[in-house]
Amino acid sequence: MPESLTQSVPPTQIANNIGIATISNPPVNSLSSGVCEKLLASFDEFEKARVRVIIIGADP
């Protein structure tokens, strides 16, 4: 199945040294290479903000 252009990890949320990344890749929120790249970009943001906890979730 071709990779969808809508696969995304929405903009990260950072509050109180906690970083939150939400995977939105319907219908099953699989970790394709595109989603993984965006997730890694979120980790870069978390590192710059010096977060201490990362929560990774998925849209239903």
PDB file with one MODEL, atoms N, CA, C and O in Angstrom:
MODEL        1
ATOM      1  N   MET A   1       0.846  -1.177   0.000  1.00  0.00           N
ATOM      2  CA  MET A   1       0.000   0.000   0.000  1.00  0.00           C
ATOM      3  C   MET A   1       0.890   1.238   0.000  1.00  0.00           C
ATOM      4  O   MET A   1       1.819   1.318   0.803  1.00  0.00           O
ATOM      5  N   PRO A   2       0.629   2.210  -0.885  1.00  0.00           N
ATOM      6  CA  PRO A   2       1.464   3.414  -0.923  1.00  0.00           C
ATOM      7  C   PRO A   2       1.301   4.238   0.335  1.00  0.00           C
ATOM      8  O   PRO A   2       0.240   4.258   0.960  1.00  0.00           O
ATOM      9  N   GLU A   3       2.373   4.915   0.689  1.00  0.00           N
ATOM     10  CA  GLU A   3       2.360   5.761   1.877  1.00  0.00           C
ATOM     11  C   GLU A   3       1.500   6.987   1.629  1.00  0.00           C
ATOM     12  O   GLU A   3       1.633   7.641   0.595  1.00  0.00           O
ATOM     13  N   SER A   4       0.627   7.300   2.559  1.00  0.00           N
ATOM     14  CA  SER A   4      -0.257   8.449   2.435  1.00  0.00           C
ATOM     15  C   SER A   4       0.497   9.738   2.759  1.00  0.00           C
ATOM     16  O   SER A   4       1.389   9.745   3.608  1.00  0.00           O
ATOM     17  N   LEU A   5       0.142  10.807   2.092  1.00  0.00           N
ATOM     18  CA  LEU A   5       0.752  12.093   2.382  1.00  0.00           C
ATOM     19  C   LEU A   5       0.159  12.724   3.637  1.00  0.00           C
ATOM     20  O   LEU A   5       0.666  13.732   4.129  1.00  0.00           O
ATOM     21  N   THR A   6      -0.921  12.125   4.157  1.00  0.00           N
ATOM     22  CA  THR A   6      -1.560  12.692   5.339  1.00  0.00           C
ATOM     23  C   THR A   6      -0.985  12.132   6.630  1.00  0.00           C
ATOM     24  O   THR A   6      -1.389  12.559   7.712  1.00  0.00           O
ATOM     25  N   GLN A   7      -0.058  11.192   6.548  1.00  0.00           N
ATOM     26  CA  GLN A   7       0.538  10.639   7.760  1.00  0.00           C
ATOM     27  C   GLN A   7       1.226  11.753   8.515  1.00  0.00           C
ATOM     28  O   GLN A   7       1.973  12.546   7.940  1.00  0.00           O
ATOM     29  N   SER A   8       0.965  11.806   9.820  1.00  0.00           N
ATOM     30  CA  SER A   8       1.587  12.906  10.527  1.00  0.00           C
ATOM     31  C   SER A   8       1.760  12.641  12.005  1.00  0.00           C
ATOM     32  O   SER A   8       1.096  11.793  12.601  1.00  0.00           O
ATOM     33  N   VAL A   9       2.646  13.374  12.551  1.00  0.00           N
ATOM     34  CA  VAL A   9       2.769  13.533  13.989  1.00  0.00           C
ATOM     35  C   VAL A   9       2.494  15.012  14.186  1.00  0.00           C
ATOM     36  O   VAL A   9       3.319  15.851  13.823  1.00  0.00           O
ATOM     37  N   PRO A  10       1.327  15.344  14.767  1.00  0.00           N
ATOM     38  CA  PRO A  10       0.989  16.755  14.914  1.00  0.00           C
ATOM     39  C   PRO A  10       2.061  17.519  15.692  1.00  0.00           C
ATOM     40  O   PRO A  10       2.912  16.912  16.342  1.00  0.00           O
ATOM     41  N   PRO A  11       2.018  18.836  15.626  1.00  0.00           N
ATOM     42  CA  PRO A  11       3.005  19.613  16.373  1.00  0.00           C
ATOM     43  C   PRO A  11       3.072  19.138  17.820  1.00  0.00           C
ATOM     44  O   PRO A  11       2.055  18.833  18.442  1.00  0.00           O
ATOM     45  N   THR A  12       4.260  19.084  18.322  1.00  0.00           N
ATOM     46  CA  THR A  12       4.459  18.605  19.681  1.00  0.00           C
ATOM     47  C   THR A  12       3.912  19.596  20.691  1.00  0.00           C
ATOM     48  O   THR A  12       3.778  20.790  20.424  1.00  0.00           O
ATOM     49  N   GLN A  13       3.605  19.064  21.842  1.00  0.00           N
ATOM     50  CA  GLN A  13       3.189  19.902  22.962  1.00  0.00           C
ATOM     51  C   GLN A  13       4.237  19.748  24.042  1.00  0.00           C
ATOM     52  O   GLN A  13       4.679  18.636  24.331  1.00  0.00           O
ATOM     53  N   ILE A  14       4.634  20.849  24.635  1.00  0.00           N
ATOM     54  CA  ILE A  14       5.629  20.817  25.700  1.00  0.00           C
ATOM     55  C   ILE A  14       5.124  21.668  26.853  1.00  0.00           C
ATOM     56  O   ILE A  14       4.797  22.842  26.677  1.00  0.00           O
ATOM     57  N   ALA A  15       5.064  21.063  28.040  1.00  0.00           N
ATOM     58  CA  ALA A  15       4.638  21.789  29.229  1.00  0.00           C
ATOM     59  C   ALA A  15       5.232  21.117  30.459  1.00  0.00           C
ATOM     60  O   ALA A  15       5.193  19.893  30.581  1.00  0.00           O
ATOM     61  N   ASN A  16       5.775  21.907  31.361  1.00  0.00           N
ATOM     62  CA  ASN A  16       6.324  21.389  32.620  1.00  0.00           C
ATOM     63  C   ASN A  16       7.340  20.267  32.408  1.00  0.00           C
ATOM     64  O   ASN A  16       7.308  19.254  33.105  1.00  0.00           O
ATOM     65  N   ASN A  17       8.236  20.452  31.448  1.00  0.00           N
ATOM     66  CA  ASN A  17       9.277  19.471  31.125  1.00  0.00           C
ATOM     67  C   ASN A  17       8.732  18.138  30.639  1.00  0.00           C
ATOM     68  O   ASN A  17       9.398  17.109  30.754  1.00  0.00           O
ATOM     69  N   ILE A  18       7.512  18.157  30.093  1.00  0.00           N
ATOM     70  CA  ILE A  18       6.901  16.960  29.526  1.00  0.00           C
ATOM     71  C   ILE A  18       6.617  17.237  28.056  1.00  0.00           C
ATOM     72  O   ILE A  18       5.997  18.246  27.720  1.00  0.00           O
ATOM     73  N   GLY A  19       7.071  16.344  27.181  1.00  0.00           N
ATOM     74  CA  GLY A  19       6.800  16.465  25.754  1.00  0.00           C
ATOM     75  C   GLY A  19       5.766  15.440  25.336  1.00  0.00           C
ATOM     76  O   GLY A  19       5.822  14.285  25.758  1.00  0.00           O
ATOM     77  N   ILE A  20       4.821  15.858  24.507  1.00  0.00           N
ATOM     78  CA  ILE A  20       3.762  14.964  24.044  1.00  0.00           C
ATOM     79  C   ILE A  20       3.752  14.977  22.521  1.00  0.00           C
ATOM     80  O   ILE A  20       3.677  16.036  21.899  1.00  0.00           O
ATOM     81  N   ALA A  21       3.829  13.783  21.926  1.00  0.00           N
ATOM     82  CA  ALA A  21       3.715  13.632  20.472  1.00  0.00           C
ATOM     83  C   ALA A  21       2.562  12.678  20.210  1.00  0.00           C
ATOM     84  O   ALA A  21       2.474  11.618  20.829  1.00  0.00           O
ATOM     85  N   THR A  22       1.678  13.053  19.293  1.00  0.00           N
ATOM     86  CA  THR A  22       0.518  12.231  18.975  1.00  0.00           C
ATOM     87  C   THR A  22       0.614  11.776  17.524  1.00  0.00           C
ATOM     88  O   THR A  22       0.726  12.592  16.609  1.00  0.00           O
ATOM     89  N   ILE A  23       0.567  10.466  17.328  1.00  0.00           N
ATOM     90  CA  ILE A  23       0.625   9.900  15.983  1.00  0.00           C
ATOM     91  C   ILE A  23      -0.782   9.876  15.411  1.00  0.00           C
ATOM     92  O   ILE A  23      -1.717   9.409  16.061  1.00  0.00           O
ATOM     93  N   SER A  24      -0.926  10.374  14.206  1.00  0.00           N
ATOM     94  CA  SER A  24      -2.219  10.369  13.526  1.00  0.00           C
ATOM     95  C   SER A  24      -2.001   9.815  12.127  1.00  0.00           C
ATOM     96  O   SER A  24      -1.696  10.554  11.191  1.00  0.00           O
ATOM     97  N   ASN A  25      -2.162   8.502  12.001  1.00  0.00           N
ATOM     98  CA  ASN A  25      -1.934   7.815  10.728  1.00  0.00           C
ATOM     99  C   ASN A  25      -3.036   6.777  10.533  1.00  0.00           C
ATOM    100  O   ASN A  25      -2.780   5.575  10.606  1.00  0.00           O
ATOM    101  N   PRO A  26      -4.277   7.246  10.282  1.00  0.00           N
ATOM    102  CA  PRO A  26      -5.404   6.322  10.167  1.00  0.00           C
ATOM    103  C   PRO A  26      -5.207   5.328   9.027  1.00  0.00           C
ATOM    104  O   PRO A  26      -4.495   5.644   8.074  1.00  0.00           O
ATOM    105  N   PRO A  27      -5.792   4.171   9.084  1.00  0.00           N
ATOM    106  CA  PRO A  27      -6.764   3.756  10.085  1.00  0.00           C
ATOM    107  C   PRO A  27      -6.145   3.011  11.272  1.00  0.00           C
ATOM    108  O   PRO A  27      -6.840   2.750  12.254  1.00  0.00           O
ATOM    109  N   VAL A  28      -4.863   2.666  11.205  1.00  0.00           N
ATOM    110  CA  VAL A  28      -4.297   1.837  12.287  1.00  0.00           C
ATOM    111  C   VAL A  28      -3.117   2.476  13.009  1.00  0.00           C
ATOM    112  O   VAL A  28      -2.521   1.844  13.882  1.00  0.00           O
ATOM    113  N   ASN A  29      -2.768   3.702  12.671  1.00  0.00           N
ATOM    114  CA  ASN A  29      -1.645   4.416  13.297  1.00  0.00           C
ATOM    115  C   ASN A  29      -0.341   3.631  13.225  1.00  0.00           C
ATOM    116  O   ASN A  29       0.411   3.570  14.197  1.00  0.00           O
ATOM    117  N   SER A  30      -0.080   3.031  12.066  1.00  0.00           N
ATOM    118  CA  SER A  30       1.156   2.272  11.887  1.00  0.00           C
ATOM    119  C   SER A  30       2.356   3.219  11.806  1.00  0.00           C
ATOM    120  O   SER A  30       2.216   4.396  11.474  1.00  0.00           O
ATOM    121  N   LEU A  31       3.523   2.684  12.114  1.00  0.00           N
ATOM    122  CA  LEU A  31       4.749   3.485  12.099  1.00  0.00           C
ATOM    123  C   LEU A  31       5.464   3.309  10.760  1.00  0.00           C
ATOM    124  O   LEU A  31       6.415   2.535  10.655  1.00  0.00           O
ATOM    125  N   SER A  32       5.008   4.019   9.756  1.00  0.00           N
ATOM    126  CA  SER A  32       5.676   3.997   8.458  1.00  0.00           C
ATOM    127  C   SER A  32       6.955   4.820   8.549  1.00  0.00           C
ATOM    128  O   SER A  32       7.203   5.478   9.560  1.00  0.00           O
ATOM    129  N   SER A  33       7.755   4.784   7.513  1.00  0.00           N
ATOM    130  CA  SER A  33       9.002   5.558   7.535  1.00  0.00           C
ATOM    131  C   SER A  33       8.720   7.056   7.633  1.00  0.00           C
ATOM    132  O   SER A  33       9.460   7.780   8.298  1.00  0.00           O
ATOM    133  N   GLY A  34       7.659   7.526   6.977  1.00  0.00           N
ATOM    134  CA  GLY A  34       7.303   8.943   7.050  1.00  0.00           C
ATOM    135  C   GLY A  34       6.896   9.366   8.450  1.00  0.00           C
ATOM    136  O   GLY A  34       7.289  10.433   8.921  1.00  0.00           O
ATOM    137  N   VAL A  35       6.108   8.531   9.115  1.00  0.00           N
ATOM    138  CA  VAL A  35       5.683   8.834  10.479  1.00  0.00           C
ATOM    139  C   VAL A  35       6.885   8.807  11.412  1.00  0.00           C
ATOM    140  O   VAL A  35       7.013   9.667  12.284  1.00  0.00           O
ATOM    141  N   CYS A  36       7.765   7.828  11.237  1.00  0.00           N
ATOM    142  CA  CYS A  36       8.962   7.738  12.086  1.00  0.00           C
ATOM    143  C   CYS A  36       9.849   8.969  11.921  1.00  0.00           C
ATOM    144  O   CYS A  36      10.399   9.464  12.905  1.00  0.00           O
ATOM    145  N   GLU A  37       9.996   9.471  10.697  1.00  0.00           N
ATOM    146  CA  GLU A  37      10.804  10.668  10.473  1.00  0.00           C
ATOM    147  C   GLU A  37      10.214  11.870  11.210  1.00  0.00           C
ATOM    148  O   GLU A  37      10.950  12.653  11.812  1.00  0.00           O
ATOM    149  N   LYS A  38       8.894  12.018  11.164  1.00  0.00           N
ATOM    150  CA  LYS A  38       8.249  13.137  11.850  1.00  0.00           C
ATOM    151  C   LYS A  38       8.337  12.970  13.363  1.00  0.00           C
ATOM    152  O   LYS A  38       8.455  13.955  14.092  1.00  0.00           O
ATOM    153  N   LEU A  39       8.280  11.725  13.836  1.00  0.00           N
ATOM    154  CA  LEU A  39       8.422  11.473  15.261  1.00  0.00           C
ATOM    155  C   LEU A  39       9.829  11.839  15.724  1.00  0.00           C
ATOM    156  O   LEU A  39      10.003  12.417  16.796  1.00  0.00           O
ATOM    157  N   LEU A  40      10.826  11.504  14.918  1.00  0.00           N
ATOM    158  CA  LEU A  40      12.206  11.874  15.247  1.00  0.00           C
ATOM    159  C   LEU A  40      12.379  13.395  15.272  1.00  0.00           C
ATOM    160  O   LEU A  40      13.122  13.922  16.100  1.00  0.00           O
ATOM    161  N   ALA A  41      11.701  14.089  14.378  1.00  0.00           N
ATOM    162  CA  ALA A  41      11.753  15.563  14.393  1.00  0.00           C
ATOM    163  C   ALA A  41      11.160  16.100  15.695  1.00  0.00           C
ATOM    164  O   ALA A  41      11.647  17.086  16.247  1.00  0.00           O
ATOM    165  N   SER A  42      10.102  15.440  16.182  1.00  0.00           N
ATOM    166  CA  SER A  42       9.521  15.835  17.474  1.00  0.00           C
ATOM    167  C   SER A  42      10.535  15.635  18.589  1.00  0.00           C
ATOM    168  O   SER A  42      10.644  16.465  19.492  1.00  0.00           O
ATOM    169  N   PHE A  43      11.280  14.530  18.525  1.00  0.00           N
ATOM    170  CA  PHE A  43      12.297  14.270  19.549  1.00  0.00           C
ATOM    171  C   PHE A  43      13.367  15.361  19.536  1.00  0.00           C
ATOM    172  O   PHE A  43      13.883  15.735  20.589  1.00  0.00           O
ATOM    173  N   ASP A  44      13.701  15.873  18.350  1.00  0.00           N
ATOM    174  CA  ASP A  44      14.665  16.977  18.270  1.00  0.00           C
ATOM    175  C   ASP A  44      14.124  18.206  19.008  1.00  0.00           C
ATOM    176  O   ASP A  44      14.862  18.882  19.725  1.00  0.00           O
ATOM    177  N   GLU A  45      12.834  18.486  18.828  1.00  0.00           N
ATOM    178  CA  GLU A  45      12.219  19.611  19.543  1.00  0.00           C
ATOM    179  C   GLU A  45      12.273  19.384  21.046  1.00  0.00           C
ATOM    180  O   GLU A  45      12.566  20.303  21.812  1.00  0.00           O
ATOM    181  N   PHE A  46      11.989  18.156  21.462  1.00  0.00           N
ATOM    182  CA  PHE A  46      12.015  17.833  22.889  1.00  0.00           C
ATOM    183  C   PHE A  46      13.417  18.012  23.462  1.00  0.00           C
ATOM    184  O   PHE A  46      13.584  18.505  24.577  1.00  0.00           O
ATOM    185  N   GLU A  47      14.410  17.611  22.695  1.00  0.00           N
ATOM    186  CA  GLU A  47      15.791  17.749  23.168  1.00  0.00           C
ATOM    187  C   GLU A  47      16.157  19.223  23.338  1.00  0.00           C
ATOM    188  O   GLU A  47      16.770  19.607  24.334  1.00  0.00           O
ATOM    189  N   LYS A  48      15.775  20.041  22.361  1.00  0.00           N
ATOM    190  CA  LYS A  48      16.067  21.476  22.456  1.00  0.00           C
ATOM    191  C   LYS A  48      15.375  22.115  23.658  1.00  0.00           C
ATOM    192  O   LYS A  48      15.918  23.028  24.281  1.00  0.00           O
ATOM    193  N   ALA A  49      14.171  21.631  23.982  1.00  0.00           N
ATOM    194  CA  ALA A  49      13.415  22.176  25.111  1.00  0.00           C
ATOM    195  C   ALA A  49      13.817  21.519  26.428  1.00  0.00           C
ATOM    196  O   ALA A  49      13.320  21.896  27.490  1.00  0.00           O
ATOM    197  N   ARG A  50      14.711  20.542  26.361  1.00  0.00           N
ATOM    198  CA  ARG A  50      15.214  19.839  27.548  1.00  0.00           C
ATOM    199  C   ARG A  50      14.095  19.204  28.369  1.00  0.00           C
ATOM    200  O   ARG A  50      14.073  19.298  29.596  1.00  0.00           O
ATOM    201  N   VAL A  51      13.146  18.541  27.650  1.00  0.00           N
ATOM    202  CA  VAL A  51      12.077  17.858  28.371  1.00  0.00           C
ATOM    203  C   VAL A  51      12.644  16.647  29.106  1.00  0.00           C
ATOM    204  O   VAL A  51      13.671  16.097  28.707  1.00  0.00           O
ATOM    205  N   ARG A  52      11.979  16.239  30.166  1.00  0.00           N
ATOM    206  CA  ARG A  52      12.453  15.120  30.973  1.00  0.00           C
ATOM    207  C   ARG A  52      11.617  13.876  30.766  1.00  0.00           C
ATOM    208  O   ARG A  52      12.052  12.771  31.092  1.00  0.00           O
ATOM    209  N   VAL A  53      10.399  14.046  30.218  1.00  0.00           N
ATOM    210  CA  VAL A  53       9.472  12.933  29.991  1.00  0.00           C
ATOM    211  C   VAL A  53       8.881  13.116  28.608  1.00  0.00           C
ATOM    212  O   VAL A  53       8.558  14.234  28.205  1.00  0.00           O
ATOM    213  N   ILE A  54       8.740  12.010  27.875  1.00  0.00           N
ATOM    214  CA  ILE A  54       8.086  12.057  26.561  1.00  0.00           C
ATOM    215  C   ILE A  54       6.919  11.076  26.590  1.00  0.00           C
ATOM    216  O   ILE A  54       7.075   9.914  26.967  1.00  0.00           O
ATOM    217  N   ILE A  55       5.755  11.559  26.187  1.00  0.00           N
ATOM    218  CA  ILE A  55       4.566  10.724  26.057  1.00  0.00           C
ATOM    219  C   ILE A  55       4.239  10.626  24.577  1.00  0.00           C
ATOM    220  O   ILE A  55       4.073  11.641  23.901  1.00  0.00           O
ATOM    221  N   ILE A  56       4.146   9.397  24.077  1.00  0.00           N
ATOM    222  CA  ILE A  56       3.783   9.171  22.676  1.00  0.00           C
ATOM    223  C   ILE A  56       2.412   8.513  22.677  1.00  0.00           C
ATOM    224  O   ILE A  56       2.214   7.454  23.274  1.00  0.00           O
ATOM    225  N   GLY A  57       1.466   9.159  21.998  1.00  0.00           N
ATOM    226  CA  GLY A  57       0.119   8.621  21.930  1.00  0.00           C
ATOM    227  C   GLY A  57      -0.320   8.510  20.489  1.00  0.00           C
ATOM    228  O   GLY A  57       0.426   8.849  19.571  1.00  0.00           O
ATOM    229  N   ALA A  58      -1.554   8.026  20.294  1.00  0.00           N
ATOM    230  CA  ALA A  58      -2.101   7.886  18.953  1.00  0.00           C
ATOM    231  C   ALA A  58      -3.549   8.319  18.963  1.00  0.00           C
ATOM    232  O   ALA A  58      -4.273   8.087  19.932  1.00  0.00           O
ATOM    233  N   ASP A  59      -3.974   8.961  17.860  1.00  0.00           N
ATOM    234  CA  ASP A  59      -5.371   9.317  17.709  1.00  0.00           C
ATOM    235  C   ASP A  59      -6.167   8.043  17.509  1.00  0.00           C
ATOM    236  O   ASP A  59      -5.689   7.098  16.882  1.00  0.00           O
ATOM    237  N   PRO A  60      -7.387   8.015  18.043  1.00  0.00           N
ATOM    238  CA  PRO A  60      -8.234   6.814  17.860  1.00  0.00           C
ATOM    239  C   PRO A  60      -8.666   6.646  16.435  1.00  0.00           C
ATOM    240  O   PRO A  60      -9.377   5.694  16.113  1.00  0.00           O
TER     241      PRO A  60
ENDMDL
END
